[in-house]
Amino acid sequence: MRILLLLPLVLVSGCSLFGVRDRAMDYLQAEEQPATRSVDGMTLATSDRYPIPELAVTPARPDSFSVPTPQPLNVVVQEDTVASLSDYRNEALNPRLEKDGAGTLILRLDGGFAAAWAKVTDAVAASSLKLSDLNRSTGTWYLQMEEAVADEDRGWWSRLWGSNKTATRIYLLKMSRARLGVYLSLQTDADTLASEELTAAVLNEIKAQLDK
């Protein structure tokens, strides 16, 4: 049992228990030594990579370690300026129809995403386009449109009674960030572009509202 009690004492006290002096703080009393010389007495070309600056007063060797007190943190409080929706709507967008590098018809807009989103949302609401939903985080407006259905896509009863000649379809009006400003494109789904004829009709209607 005495051996078991002695073991924690050895771990805490370290080697000083066996008469070995703790040299952890000896650097405080270290003195500068002469330059290193070779066996023949030639001084070696050396340089101090990390020189120790001279102190005006040599600090006394502490008897125990004390945790240094950290400097107080100076927090500079700045008032955030929050732009209102009206500020975004007053930003000029300069809408123009263009074709991108892949030949896709787009509506290019100047300004940031927030301003373009606010003004395009107003333009869609003021147009004849029917907005069913929108998602600002993905930059998407969901437009509900009626389109003609080909006879081969209609059922037998529909052809017999002459009904269901049109169907409702949801198109995605997408806003994407560009190097300068943003641009709008029309898609049938996340991976497919709408026809250029329909895209031109939708983008021209939005452009007409933005130009007012």
BAVEXPA-159032 format. One record per residue (C-alpha): residue number from 0; z, x, y; residue in one letter. Coordinates in steps of 0.05 Angstrom, whole numbers, padded with zeros to 5 digits. Each point is the difference from the previous one (the first is absolute). Example, Ala and Ser with C-alpha at 12.3 -4.5 7.8 and 13.67 -1.06 7.14 Angstrom:
2
   k     pz     px     py r
   0  00156  00246 -00090 a
   1 -00013  00027  00069 s
% end
This chain:
212
   k     pz     px     py r
   0  00000  00000  00000 m
   1  00015  00058  00048 r
   2 -00070  00027 -00011 i
   3 -00030 -00067  00018 l
   4  00041 -00003  00064 l
   5 -00019  00070  00019 l
   6 -00075 -00012 -00006 l
   7 -00007 -00046  00062 p
   8  00041  00050  00040 l
   9 -00048  00055 -00018 v
  10 -00060 -00042  00020 l
  11  00030 -00017  00068 v
  12  00025  00068  00019 s
  13 -00062  00038 -00024 g
  14  00004  00074 -00013 c
  15  00057  00012  00050 s
  16  00048 -00019 -00056 l
  17 -00019  00065 -00036 f
  18  00008  00045  00060 g
  19 -00073 -00002  00023 v
  20 -00004 -00007  00076 r
  21 -00042 -00056  00029 d
  22 -00055  00034  00041 r
  23 -00034 -00063  00025 a
  24  00022  00012  00073 m
  25 -00009  00076  00002 d
  26 -00064 -00007  00041 y
  27  00045 -00014  00061 l
  28  00026  00072 -00003 q
  29 -00066  00032 -00019 a
  30 -00022  00059  00043 e
  31 -00070  00026  00013 e
  32 -00020  00055 -00047 q
  33 -00046  00059  00014 p
  34 -00074 -00006 -00015 a
  35 -00020  00010 -00073 t
  36 -00025  00070 -00016 r
  37 -00039  00026 -00059 s
  38  00025  00056 -00046 v
  39 -00036  00052  00043 d
  40  00034 -00025  00063 g
  41 -00061 -00037  00027 m
  42  00015 -00064  00036 t
  43 -00036 -00059 -00032 l
  44 -00042 -00046  00043 a
  45  00040 -00064  00001 t
  46  00008 -00060  00046 s
  47  00051 -00054  00005 d
  48 -00034 -00064 -00022 r
  49  00060 -00042  00017 y
  50  00042  00039  00051 p
  51  00071 -00023  00013 i
  52  00013 -00008  00075 p
  53  00058  00035  00032 e
  54  00060 -00043  00016 l
  55  00040  00007  00064 a
  56  00064 -00012 -00039 v
  57  00010  00014 -00074 t
  58  00028 -00064 -00030 p
  59  00065  00005 -00038 a
  60 -00003 -00010 -00074 r
  61  00022 -00071 -00015 p
  62  00056 -00013 -00048 d
  63 -00034 -00061 -00029 s
  64 -00065 -00036  00004 f
  65 -00006 -00057  00049 s
  66 -00057 -00049  00004 v
  67 -00037  00008  00066 p
  68  00000 -00060  00046 t
  69 -00071 -00026  00010 p
  70 -00027 -00008  00070 q
  71  00000 -00072  00026 p
  72 -00065 -00036 -00008 l
  73 -00031 -00021  00065 n
  74 -00040 -00063 -00011 v
  75 -00050 -00017  00053 v
  76 -00011 -00074  00003 v
  77 -00069 -00020  00023 q
  78 -00019 -00071  00017 e
  79 -00058 -00024 -00043 d
  80 -00056 -00035  00036 t
  81 -00025 -00059 -00040 v
  82 -00069 -00025  00016 a
  83 -00007 -00075  00003 s
  84 -00056 -00039 -00032 l
  85 -00030 -00013  00068 s
  86 -00006  00076  00011 d
  87 -00040  00006 -00064 y
  88 -00046 -00057  00020 r
  89 -00015  00033  00066 n
  90 -00027  00063 -00034 e
  91 -00076  00006  00002 a
  92 -00033  00001 -00069 l
  93 -00074  00007  00018 n
  94 -00025 -00036 -00063 p
  95 -00070  00020 -00026 r
  96 -00038 -00011 -00064 l
  97 -00018  00063 -00037 e
  98 -00016  00026 -00069 k
  99  00044  00051 -00033 d
 100 -00023  00061 -00040 g
 101 -00013 -00043 -00061 a
 102 -00042 -00050  00039 g
 103  00053 -00054  00001 t
 104  00001 -00046  00060 l
 105  00067  00005  00037 i
 106  00031 -00021  00065 l
 107  00029  00062  00033 r
 108  00058 -00006  00049 l
 109  00034  00050  00046 d
 110  00075  00005  00008 g
 111  00057  00000 -00050 g
 112  00012 -00044 -00060 f
 113  00054 -00043  00033 a
 114 -00044 -00019  00060 a
 115 -00061 -00013 -00044 a
 116  00040 -00042 -00049 w
 117  00029 -00045  00055 a
 118 -00067 -00011  00035 k
 119 -00040 -00012 -00064 v
 120  00051 -00050 -00024 t
 121 -00008 -00038  00065 d
 122 -00076  00005 -00007 a
 123  00000 -00028 -00071 v
 124  00046 -00057  00021 a
 125 -00046 -00017  00059 a
 126 -00064  00002 -00042 s
 127 -00027 -00050 -00050 s
 128  00023  00044 -00058 l
 129  00054 -00031 -00044 k
 130  00059  00047 -00009 l
 131  00040 -00015 -00064 s
 132  00047  00060  00002 d
 133  00009  00070  00029 l
 134  00037  00064 -00019 n
 135  00013  00050  00055 r
 136  00026  00054 -00046 s
 137 -00067  00003 -00036 t
 138 -00041 -00017  00062 g
 139 -00031 -00062 -00033 t
 140 -00019 -00069  00024 w
 141 -00018 -00051 -00055 y
 142 -00057 -00044  00023 l
 143 -00016 -00065 -00036 q
 144 -00075 -00015 -00002 m
 145 -00045 -00052 -00030 e
 146 -00061  00027 -00037 e
 147 -00056 -00033 -00039 a
 148  00003  00000 -00076 v
 149 -00064  00014 -00039 a
 150 -00022 -00055 -00049 d
 151  00009  00046 -00060 e
 152  00073  00011  00020 d
 153  00014 -00075  00004 r
 154  00023 -00040 -00059 g
 155 -00042 -00053 -00035 w
 156  00039 -00058  00031 w
 157 -00004  00032  00069 s
 158 -00075  00005 -00004 r
 159 -00005 -00071 -00027 l
 160  00042 -00031  00056 w
 161 -00024  00048  00053 g
 162  00070  00025  00018 s
 163  00032  00068  00009 n
 164 -00058  00030  00037 k
 165  00048  00044  00039 t
 166  00062  00039 -00019 a
 167  00058  00030  00040 t
 168  00007  00075 -00004 r
 169  00050  00048  00031 i
 170 -00029  00061  00036 y
 171  00040  00060  00023 l
 172 -00009  00023  00072 l
 173  00027  00071 -00003 k
 174  00023  00045  00056 m
 175 -00001  00074 -00016 s
 176  00023  00059  00041 r
 177 -00052  00050  00022 a
 178  00004  00068  00033 r
 179 -00008 -00035  00067 l
 180  00023 -00073  00001 g
 181 -00011 -00049 -00057 v
 182 -00057 -00040 -00031 y
 183 -00009 -00068 -00034 l
 184 -00038 -00014 -00064 s
 185 -00010 -00063 -00043 l
 186  00013  00001 -00075 q
 187 -00003 -00050 -00056 t
 188  00058  00036 -00035 d
 189  00037  00066  00005 a
 190 -00059  00039 -00029 d
 191 -00062 -00039  00020 t
 192 -00034 -00007  00068 l
 193 -00027 -00067  00023 a
 194 -00075 -00009  00013 s
 195 -00026  00031  00064 e
 196 -00024 -00068  00024 e
 197  00068 -00032 -00006 l
 198  00035  00062  00027 t
 199 -00044 -00001  00062 a
 200  00015 -00073  00012 a
 201  00076  00009 -00006 v
 202  00004  00065  00040 l
 203 -00045 -00027  00055 n
 204  00044 -00061  00008 e
 205  00062  00043  00006 i
 206 -00035  00046  00049 k
 207 -00020 -00059  00043 a
 208  00074 -00020  00005 q
 209  00022  00071  00016 l
 210 -00052  00006  00055 d
 211  00026 -00060  00037 k
% end
